[in-house]
Amino acid sequence: MKTIKLLLFACGLFIAGSVQAQVSLRINLGSPPQWGPVGYSDVHYYYLPDVEAYYDVQSSMFIYMNAGRWVRRSSLPLRYRNYDLYNGYKVVMSDYHGNTPYNDFRQHKMKYAKGYHGEQQRSIGNRPGNGNYRNSPPMRSRTYQRDVQQRGQNDRYQKNNKSNKENGRGGDKGRKK
């Protein structure tokens, strides 16, 4: 009697453990990333024009060219460590079925050049931090940085000019242009 109870208890634990494992696998495998666009839960691939890479939703892997070969990795290469997946545009490849989306890379590269933006997209989830890697700042172009710096200089000039006018110093008078 004691042996039967022990055997039933062991079977119960085994069944409970296997049911729990099945549930967690179903939740994690094949679900779109939080940075994926809303409304495309059944798609297999995204094309990321800014980094010329693909993302395989089912395997949670990036596919990109490395040393002349297409590779599958869990993250983008280091040169894109500051790339913001939440703000970057994702081309949803809803019409492609297969395992090698890069076979049409030339057409994708021409049709969706770097900087391409189609219809506005909203991400599935909120960004936990900045960029593709934890604690990295968002990528900013040199033009953006120069514009911010120029705005700061213009603001200081306008503030000094206003101050000089209020103090009777004439503002722009005597200032070289």
N, CA, C and O of each residue as an XYZ file, in Angstrom:
708
protein
N       0.820     -1.187      0.000
C       0.000      0.000      0.000
C       0.872      1.262      0.000
O       0.600      2.207     -0.741
N       1.907      1.274      0.823
C       2.808      2.405      0.913
C       3.547      2.604     -0.406
O       3.783      3.740     -0.816
N       3.912      1.522     -1.068
C       4.621      1.576     -2.338
C       3.724      2.156     -3.428
O       4.192      2.935     -4.259
N       2.462      1.794     -3.438
C       1.519      2.303     -4.437
C       1.329      3.810     -4.265
O       1.304      4.545     -5.252
N       1.194      4.277     -3.015
C       1.052      5.709     -2.753
C       2.293      6.466     -3.214
O       2.186      7.532     -3.820
N       3.459      5.917     -2.930
C       4.710      6.547     -3.339
C       4.812      6.593     -4.866
O       5.250      7.596     -5.430
N       4.418      5.529     -5.522
C       4.446      5.457     -6.977
C       3.471      6.469     -7.590
O       3.821      7.150     -8.554
N       2.267      6.575     -7.052
C       1.287      7.549     -7.532
C       1.773      8.990     -7.310
O       1.570      9.857     -8.160
N       2.404      9.229     -6.181
C       2.946     10.556     -5.884
C       4.047     10.918     -6.889
O       4.079     12.043     -7.387
N       4.934      9.989     -7.185
C       6.016     10.220     -8.145
C       5.447     10.481     -9.543
O       5.934     11.367    -10.245
N       4.431      9.728     -9.955
C       3.785      9.942    -11.252
C       3.139     11.325    -11.311
O       3.217     12.005    -12.334
N       2.510     11.735    -10.231
C       1.888     13.061    -10.162
C       2.911     14.171    -10.327
O       2.678     15.136    -11.056
N       4.058     14.034     -9.641
C       5.119     15.033     -9.791
C       5.649     15.067    -11.216
O       5.888     16.142    -11.767
N       5.829     13.919    -11.803
C       6.339     13.835    -13.172
C       5.380     14.511    -14.153
O       5.812     15.271    -15.019
N       4.092     14.239    -14.019
C       3.087     14.832    -14.907
C       3.023     16.341    -14.710
O       2.947     17.091    -15.683
N       3.053     16.785    -13.470
C       3.011     18.230    -13.189
C       4.227     18.931    -13.785
O       4.102     20.020    -14.346
N       5.386     18.324    -13.669
C       6.607     18.913    -14.223
C       6.574     18.989    -15.736
O       7.006     19.990    -16.308
N       6.078     17.964    -16.394
C       6.032     17.970    -17.857
C       4.984     18.945    -18.382
O       5.204     19.569    -19.419
N       3.853     19.094    -17.698
C       2.830     20.056    -18.110
C       3.377     21.470    -17.996
O       3.162     22.284    -18.895
N       4.068     21.776    -16.928
C       4.636     23.104    -16.734
C       5.670     23.399    -17.804
O       5.707     24.518    -18.318
N       6.507     22.440    -18.158
C       7.520     22.636    -19.194
C       6.867     22.908    -20.544
O       7.345     23.758    -21.296
N       5.793     22.208    -20.864
C       5.102     22.426    -22.129
C       4.519     23.829    -22.204
O       4.581     24.464    -23.257
N       3.965     24.316    -21.127
C       3.382     25.645    -21.115
C       4.443     26.704    -21.346
O       4.230     27.614    -22.147
N       5.573     26.613    -20.676
C       6.602     27.638    -20.831
C       7.201     27.613    -22.224
O       7.564     28.669    -22.740
N       7.320     26.455    -22.854
C       7.838     26.391    -24.207
C       6.882     27.042    -25.189
O       7.318     27.738    -26.106
N       5.613     26.831    -25.015
C       4.636     27.428    -25.911
C       4.618     28.948    -25.796
O       4.373     29.647    -26.779
N       4.870     29.444    -24.625
C       4.856     30.887    -24.415
C       6.082     31.539    -25.054
O       5.960     32.591    -25.681
N       7.239     30.942    -24.908
C       8.476     31.587    -25.319
C       8.856     31.375    -26.783
O       9.439     32.275    -27.386
N       8.557     30.252    -27.361
C       8.993     29.971    -28.717
C       8.045     30.576    -29.743
O       6.829     30.406    -29.661
N       8.617     31.282    -30.708
C       7.830     31.795    -31.811
C       7.031     33.043    -31.533
O       6.281     33.487    -32.402
N       7.157     33.623    -30.366
C       6.416     34.852    -30.098
C       7.245     36.046    -30.562
O       8.467     36.041    -30.416
N       6.596     37.071    -31.121
C       7.329     38.228    -31.612
C       8.045     38.965    -30.477
O       7.588     38.929    -29.334
N       9.155     39.626    -30.778
C       9.877     40.383    -29.753
C       9.081     41.619    -29.339
O       8.191     42.058    -30.067
N       9.395     42.170    -28.193
C       8.707     43.363    -27.704
C       8.893     44.553    -28.639
O       8.041     45.441    -28.686
N      10.001     44.582    -29.385
C      10.254     45.678    -30.317
C       9.591     45.447    -31.680
O       9.677     46.305    -32.559
N       8.939     44.308    -31.859
C       8.268     43.997    -33.122
C       7.050     44.876    -33.322
O       6.494     45.399    -32.356
N       6.626     45.044    -34.580
C       5.462     45.888    -34.853
C       4.156     45.222    -34.442
O       4.002     44.007    -34.566
N       3.229     46.017    -33.956
C       1.915     45.539    -33.526
C       1.130     45.049    -34.740
O       1.176     45.654    -35.812
N       0.405     43.938    -34.554
C      -0.508     43.464    -35.576
C       0.032     42.377    -36.482
O      -0.645     41.980    -37.431
N       1.231     41.885    -36.218
C       1.825     40.870    -37.085
C       2.345     39.700    -36.261
O       3.530     39.373    -36.324
N       1.482     39.078    -35.502
C       1.909     37.997    -34.609
C       2.182     36.690    -35.343
O       2.837     35.805    -34.792
N       1.696     36.550    -36.571
C       1.880     35.286    -37.279
C       2.960     35.336    -38.365
O       3.080     34.395    -39.150
N       3.730     36.396    -38.421
C       4.770     36.537    -39.442
C       6.032     35.775    -39.033
O       6.300     35.598    -37.845
N       6.799     35.328    -40.018
C       8.014     34.561    -39.744
C       9.271     35.444    -39.738
O      10.174     35.219    -38.932
N       9.342     36.454    -40.636
C      10.545     37.287    -40.750
C      10.224     38.770    -40.802
O       9.177     39.184    -41.299
N      11.158     39.563    -40.271
C      11.194     41.006    -40.482
C      12.491     41.289    -41.233
O      13.489     40.593    -41.048
N      12.468     42.314    -42.079
C      13.698     42.815    -42.679
C      13.981     44.164    -42.034
O      13.098     45.020    -41.979
N      15.199     44.362    -41.547
C      15.598     45.602    -40.876
C      16.481     46.394    -41.843
O      17.687     46.153    -41.900
N      15.910     47.333    -42.602
C      16.672     48.032    -43.646
C      17.886     48.800    -43.131
O      18.914     48.844    -43.806
N      17.786     49.401    -41.958
C      18.888     50.222    -41.446
C      20.154     49.413    -41.165
O      21.260     49.951    -41.220
N      19.997     48.141    -40.869
C      21.160     47.295    -40.551
C      21.336     46.167    -41.568
O      22.211     45.315    -41.419
N      20.484     46.173    -42.613
C      20.526     45.171    -43.675
C      20.583     43.757    -43.102
O      21.466     42.963    -43.426
N      19.611     43.476    -42.243
C      19.540     42.176    -41.580
C      18.084     41.721    -41.531
O      17.155     42.503    -41.734
N      17.922     40.449    -41.259
C      16.598     39.853    -41.087
C      16.458     39.407    -39.643
O      17.453     39.184    -38.952
N      15.224     39.278    -39.193
C      14.969     38.720    -37.875
C      13.983     37.579    -38.037
O      12.898     37.760    -38.590
N      14.364     36.402    -37.553
C      13.526     35.213    -37.600
C      12.736     35.164    -36.297
O      13.297     34.891    -35.237
N      11.439     35.425    -36.376
C      10.589     35.504    -35.192
C      10.493     34.149    -34.499
O      10.531     34.084    -33.270
N      10.369     33.074    -35.262
C      10.183     31.747    -34.677
C      11.399     31.259    -33.896
O      11.250     30.584    -32.878
N      12.599     31.594    -34.363
C      13.796     31.140    -33.655
C      14.436     32.250    -32.818
O      15.417     32.001    -32.117
N      13.898     33.464    -32.880
C      14.445     34.628    -32.160
C      15.908     34.875    -32.520
O      16.740     35.115    -31.645
N      16.213     34.813    -33.817
C      17.579     34.985    -34.289
C      17.637     36.068    -35.365
O      16.724     36.210    -36.179
N      18.742     36.831    -35.347
C      19.027     37.783    -36.404
C      19.801     37.045    -37.489
O      20.608     36.163    -37.196
N      19.553     37.406    -38.725
C      20.264     36.823    -39.863
C      20.928     37.983    -40.591
O      20.249     38.897    -41.058
N      22.249     37.949    -40.688
C      22.968     39.031    -41.349
C      24.251     38.508    -41.985
O      24.713     37.405    -41.691
N      24.809     39.333    -42.864
C      26.025     38.978    -43.574
C      27.224     39.218    -42.659
O      27.366     40.291    -42.072
N      28.088     38.198    -42.547
C      29.295     38.293    -41.739
C      30.422     37.598    -42.502
O      30.374     36.389    -42.730
N      31.418     38.360    -42.887
C      32.569     37.835    -43.626
C      32.125     37.098    -44.890
O      32.660     36.039    -45.217
N      31.149     37.662    -45.594
C      30.700     37.092    -46.851
C      29.728     35.933    -46.739
O      29.374     35.328    -47.751
N      29.286     35.610    -45.525
C      28.348     34.497    -45.321
C      27.177     34.970    -44.479
O      27.333     35.831    -43.614
N      26.011     34.409    -44.733
C      24.839     34.708    -43.921
C      24.914     33.872    -42.656
O      25.075     32.653    -42.715
N      24.795     34.539    -41.501
C      24.869     33.850    -40.211
C      23.608     34.138    -39.404
O      22.926     35.138    -39.626
N      23.315     33.255    -38.477
C      22.193     33.424    -37.553
C      22.777     33.606    -36.161
O      23.543     32.769    -35.683
N      22.406     34.713    -35.512
C      22.905     35.017    -34.173
C      21.762     35.556    -33.323
O      20.761     36.047    -33.845
N      21.923     35.459    -32.019
C      20.883     35.947    -31.104
C      20.906     37.462    -30.940
O      19.962     38.034    -30.395
N      21.962     38.118    -31.400
C      22.024     39.585    -31.338
C      22.703     40.108    -32.597
O      23.358     39.368    -33.331
N      22.527     41.396    -32.822
C      23.170     42.034    -33.965
C      24.672     42.155    -33.706
O      25.103     42.067    -32.556
N      25.473     42.354    -34.750
C      26.921     42.519    -34.538
C      27.217     43.783    -33.737
O      26.386     44.688    -33.661
N      28.386     43.838    -33.151
C      28.759     44.958    -32.276
C      28.671     46.318    -32.961
O      28.402     47.323    -32.303
N      28.890     46.361    -34.253
C      28.830     47.664    -34.937
C      27.436     48.296    -34.833
O      27.285     49.500    -35.038
N      26.429     47.493    -34.518
C      25.066     47.999    -34.348
C      24.620     47.975    -32.892
O      23.420     47.930    -32.623
N      25.532     48.004    -31.972
C      25.176     47.911    -30.552
C      24.315     49.081    -30.087
O      23.588     48.961    -29.102
N      24.392     50.210    -30.786
C      23.575     51.370    -30.413
C      22.318     51.500    -31.261
O      21.572     52.469    -31.116
N      22.080     50.556    -32.128
C      20.889     50.611    -32.976
C      19.646     50.387    -32.121
O      19.584     49.447    -31.329
N      18.676     51.244    -32.288
C      17.442     51.187    -31.498
C      16.402     50.348    -32.234
O      15.777     50.821    -33.184
N      16.221     49.121    -31.801
C      15.266     48.216    -32.436
C      13.829     48.698    -32.291
O      12.992     48.387    -33.139
N      13.527     49.439    -31.255
C      12.172     49.932    -31.048
C      11.812     51.032    -32.054
O      10.675     51.096    -32.521
N      12.766     51.885    -32.382
C      12.493     52.983    -33.307
C      12.849     52.659    -34.747
O      12.366     53.326    -35.663
N      13.682     51.653    -34.969
C      14.049     51.279    -36.329
C      12.865     50.663    -37.057
O      12.031     49.988    -36.455
N      12.805     50.903    -38.351
C      11.687     50.390    -39.134
C      11.862     48.902    -39.422
O      12.962     48.447    -39.736
N      10.772     48.153    -39.313
C      10.770     46.721    -39.596
C       9.855     46.465    -40.790
O       8.665     46.779    -40.744
N      10.413     45.895    -41.858
C       9.594     45.503    -42.999
C       9.058     44.116    -42.685
O       9.830     43.169    -42.534
N       7.761     43.992    -42.590
C       7.126     42.719    -42.271
C       7.045     41.895    -43.552
O       6.432     42.312    -44.535
N       7.663     40.735    -43.526
C       7.702     39.876    -44.712
C       6.582     38.846    -44.635
O       6.821     37.658    -44.420
N       5.360     39.326    -44.816
C       4.198     38.458    -44.672
C       3.993     37.530    -45.867
O       3.291     36.526    -45.751
N       4.598     37.851    -47.017
C       4.412     37.029    -48.207
C       5.526     36.008    -48.415
O       5.495     35.267    -49.398
N       6.500     35.948    -47.526
C       7.623     35.017    -47.702
C       7.408     33.758    -46.861
O       7.050     33.831    -45.686
N       7.633     32.608    -47.490
C       7.557     31.321    -46.794
C       8.791     30.519    -47.164
O       9.002     30.205    -48.336
N       9.595     30.191    -46.190
C      10.826     29.449    -46.432
C      11.803     29.722    -45.306
O      11.448     30.339    -44.302
N      13.033     29.263    -45.473
C      14.039     29.418    -44.424
C      15.203     30.320    -44.820
O      16.122     30.515    -44.026
N      15.181     30.871    -46.028
C      16.298     31.693    -46.493
C      15.802     33.009    -47.088
O      15.847     33.191    -48.305
N      15.332     33.922    -46.251
C      14.807     35.189    -46.778
C      15.876     36.000    -47.500
O      15.554     36.833    -48.348
N      17.128     35.769    -47.177
C      18.241     36.509    -47.776
C      18.455     36.155    -49.247
O      19.254     36.814    -49.911
N      17.771     35.141    -49.779
C      17.876     34.847    -51.206
C      17.387     36.030    -52.035
O      17.819     36.209    -53.174
N      16.487     36.841    -51.471
C      15.956     38.018    -52.155
C      16.569     39.312    -51.614
O      15.982     40.385    -51.753
N      17.733     39.208    -51.006
C      18.356     40.357    -50.349
C      18.570     41.531    -51.310
O      18.326     42.679    -50.937
N      19.018     41.264    -52.529
C      19.268     42.370    -53.477
C      18.002     43.177    -53.724
O      18.033     44.407    -53.754
N      16.895     42.476    -53.901
C      15.621     43.180    -54.115
C      15.207     43.938    -52.851
O      14.746     45.076    -52.939
N      15.365     43.323    -51.685
C      15.006     43.986    -50.432
C      15.871     45.219    -50.202
O      15.379     46.263    -49.773
N      17.162     45.089    -50.492
C      18.095     46.209    -50.286
C      17.736     47.384    -51.194
O      17.828     48.540    -50.781
N      17.330     47.091    -52.427
C      16.960     48.163    -53.357
C      15.601     48.766    -52.995
O      15.437     49.986    -53.000
N      14.643     47.917    -52.686
C      13.288     48.394    -52.398
C      13.195     49.109    -51.056
O      12.465     50.090    -50.910
N      13.950     48.600    -50.070
C      13.926     49.156    -48.717
C      15.337     49.595    -48.336
O      15.999     48.930    -47.540
N      15.797     50.699    -48.893
C      17.152     51.188    -48.636
C      17.289     51.641    -47.184
O      16.292     51.823    -46.485
N      18.527     51.820    -46.741
C      18.766     52.314    -45.380
C      17.996     53.616    -45.188
O      18.003     54.488    -46.057
N      17.341     53.735    -44.055
C      16.533     54.919    -43.760
C      15.089     54.804    -44.231
O      14.299     55.727    -44.032
N      14.736     53.680    -44.854
C      13.379     53.486    -45.350
C      12.377     53.495    -44.192
O      12.614     52.906    -43.137
N      11.259     54.177    -44.417
C      10.138     54.175    -43.464
C       8.854     54.123    -44.250
O       8.557     55.028    -45.029
N       8.100     53.080    -44.054
C       6.782     52.953    -44.680
C       5.746     53.544    -43.744
O       5.935     54.623    -43.181
N       4.654     52.822    -43.589
C       3.614     53.281    -42.676
C       4.160     53.328    -41.254
O       5.066     52.573    -40.902
N       3.603     54.216    -40.445
C       4.051     54.350    -39.060
C       3.806     53.043    -38.304
O       2.764     52.406    -38.458
N       4.788     52.656    -37.483
C       4.686     51.417    -36.706
C       4.703     51.720    -35.226
O       5.314     52.687    -34.772
N       4.015     50.869    -34.487
C       4.038     50.928    -33.032
C       4.589     49.598    -32.542
O       4.203     48.545    -33.049
N       5.482     49.633    -31.570
C       6.066     48.409    -31.028
C       5.077     47.691    -30.128
O       4.189     48.304    -29.535
N       5.248     46.383    -30.038
C       4.377     45.562    -29.195
C       4.499     45.979    -27.734
O       3.495     46.146    -27.041
N       5.736     46.146    -27.270
C       5.970     46.493    -25.868
C       6.741     47.790    -25.733
O       7.122     48.416    -26.722
N       6.961     48.176    -24.502
C       7.752     49.372    -24.211
C       9.209     49.006    -24.077
O       9.551     47.910    -23.633
N      10.053     49.917    -24.458
C      11.494     49.718    -24.398
C      11.947     49.646    -22.938
O      11.666     50.563    -22.167
N      12.645     48.569    -22.543
C      13.129     48.464    -21.167
C      14.313     49.380    -20.907
O      14.470     49.871    -19.789
N      15.133     49.620    -21.889
C      16.308     50.488    -21.788
C      16.463     51.153    -23.133
O      15.485     51.295    -23.868
N      17.667     51.563    -23.473
C      17.893     52.182    -24.774
C      18.661     51.250    -25.679
O      19.579     50.565    -25.228
N      18.307     51.212    -26.937
C      19.078     50.509    -27.941
C      18.921     49.006    -27.935
O      18.007     48.457    -27.319
N      19.839     48.349    -28.639
C      19.811     46.901    -28.808
C      20.445     46.198    -27.619
O      20.073     45.071    -27.293
N      21.387     46.845    -26.980
C      22.081     46.255    -25.854
C      21.740     47.039    -24.599
O      21.427     48.228    -24.654
N      21.806     46.371    -23.499
C      21.454     46.982    -22.226
C      22.359     48.181    -21.910
O      23.576     48.119    -22.086
N      21.745     49.260    -21.444
C      22.427     50.476    -20.986
C      23.231     51.187    -22.070
O      24.178     51.903    -21.745
N      22.892     51.017    -23.336
C      23.602     51.755    -24.373
C      22.730     52.917    -24.829
O      21.509     52.780    -24.908
N      23.343     54.060    -25.130
C      22.560     55.225    -25.535
C      21.999     55.027    -26.939
O      22.543     54.236    -27.709
N      20.915     55.733    -27.290
C      20.373     55.605    -28.638
C      21.357     56.160    -29.664
O      22.113     57.086    -29.370
N      21.344     55.594    -30.861
C      22.261     56.015    -31.899
C      21.854     57.389    -32.412
O      20.683     57.609    -32.723
N      22.784     58.294    -32.504
C      22.539     59.634    -33.020
C      23.532     59.900    -34.144
O      24.715     59.585    -34.022
N      23.058     60.469    -35.216
C      23.945     60.783    -36.334
C      24.763     62.025    -36.006
O      24.424     62.789    -35.102
N      25.837     62.213    -36.751
C      26.669     63.410    -36.544
C      25.883     64.669    -36.892
O      26.053     65.711    -36.259
N      25.028     64.566    -37.897
C      24.201     65.718    -38.276
C      23.290     66.107    -37.119
O      23.156     67.288    -36.800
N      22.665     65.118    -36.493
C      21.795     65.388    -35.347
C      22.594     66.055    -34.228
O      22.145     67.047    -33.654
N      23.769     65.521    -33.916
C      24.590     66.078    -32.845
C      25.008     67.507    -33.172
O      25.005     68.371    -32.295
N      25.371     67.766    -34.442
C      25.773     69.113    -34.852
C      24.593     70.071    -34.719
O      24.760     71.201    -34.262
N      23.389     69.619    -35.122
C      22.206     70.476    -35.021
C      21.891     70.829    -33.570
O      21.536     71.968    -33.268
N      22.019     69.857    -32.678
C      21.774     70.110    -31.258
C      22.787     71.117    -30.724
O      22.430     72.039    -29.991
N      24.051     70.936    -31.096
C      25.102     71.845    -30.645
C      24.848     73.253    -31.189
O      24.995     74.234    -30.460
N      24.466     73.357    -32.469
C      24.182     74.656    -33.082
C      23.007     75.341    -32.388
O      23.050     76.545    -32.138
N      21.948     74.571    -32.074
C      20.809     75.145    -31.369
C      21.229     75.717    -30.024
O      20.777     76.791    -29.626
N      22.100     74.989    -29.327
C      22.581     75.469    -28.036
C      23.339     76.769    -28.172
O      23.179     77.668    -27.347
N      24.176     76.886    -29.216
C      24.923     78.124    -29.444
C      23.983     79.264    -29.799
O      24.166     80.387    -29.330
N      22.967     78.984    -30.633
C      21.995     80.024    -30.994
C      21.216     80.486    -29.776
O      20.967     81.682    -29.622
N      20.827     79.564    -28.909
C      20.096     79.926    -27.700
C      20.936     80.822    -26.807
O      20.432     81.801    -26.258
N      22.236     80.490    -26.654
C      23.118     81.331    -25.832
C      23.280     82.716    -26.442
O      23.282     83.715    -25.723
N      23.418     82.784    -27.783
C      23.550     84.072    -28.457
C      22.310     84.927    -28.233
O      22.409     86.105    -27.889
N      21.129     84.316    -28.432
C      19.883     85.063    -28.259
C      19.712     85.528    -26.816
O      19.237     86.638    -26.573
N      20.093     84.692    -25.866
C      19.975     85.056    -24.453
C      20.913     86.218    -24.131
O      20.512     87.160    -23.447
N      22.167     86.166    -24.618
C      23.132     87.253    -24.378
C      22.690     88.535    -25.071
O      22.822     89.619    -24.503
N      22.168     88.427    -26.285
C      21.717     89.586    -27.037
C      20.555     90.266    -26.315
O      20.513     91.493    -26.220
N      19.616     89.472    -25.807
C      18.471     90.022    -25.071
C      18.951     90.705    -23.796
O      18.482     91.788    -23.446
N      19.884     90.065    -23.109
C      20.436     90.623    -21.875
C      21.134     91.948    -22.142
O      20.980     92.897    -21.373
N      21.905     92.021    -23.232
C      22.614     93.266    -23.574
C      21.628     94.385    -23.899
O      21.850     95.534    -23.517
N      20.538     94.061    -24.604
C      19.539     95.089    -24.925
C      18.883     95.620    -23.659
O      18.657     96.821    -23.516
N      18.579     94.696    -22.735
C      17.934     95.112    -21.481
C      18.866     95.969    -20.640
O      18.399     96.847    -19.913
N      20.159     95.738    -20.718
C      21.125     96.504    -19.926
C      21.610     97.746    -20.658
O      22.514     98.425    -20.171
N      21.030     98.064    -21.825
C      21.397     99.273    -22.549
C      22.706     99.156    -23.295
O      23.307    100.178    -23.625
N      23.164     97.972    -23.570
C      24.433     97.806    -24.287
C      24.225     97.717    -25.793
O      25.196     97.594    -26.540
N      22.989     97.776    -26.249
C      22.734     97.850    -27.682
C      22.576     96.525    -28.396
O      22.346     96.535    -29.606
N      22.681     95.428    -27.757
C      22.452     94.136    -28.398
C      23.466     93.817    -29.465
O      24.606     93.481    -29.142
N      23.087     93.912    -30.753
C      23.935     93.532    -31.872
C      24.993     94.573    -32.216
O      25.906     94.286    -32.991
N      24.888     95.770    -31.658
C      25.842     96.830    -31.987
C      27.260     96.412    -31.616
O      27.511     95.914    -30.519
N      28.171     96.623    -32.543
C      29.566     96.331    -32.257
C      29.908     94.853    -32.370
O      31.076     94.489    -32.231
N      28.944     94.003    -32.614
C      29.195     92.563    -32.727
C      29.574     92.222    -34.151
O      28.885     92.613    -35.093
N      30.662     91.497    -34.314
C      31.083     91.057    -35.647
C      30.190     89.930    -36.093
O      29.819     89.048    -35.318
N      29.856     89.986    -37.368
C      28.978     88.944    -37.902
C      29.735     88.077    -38.876
O      29.169     87.139    -39.437
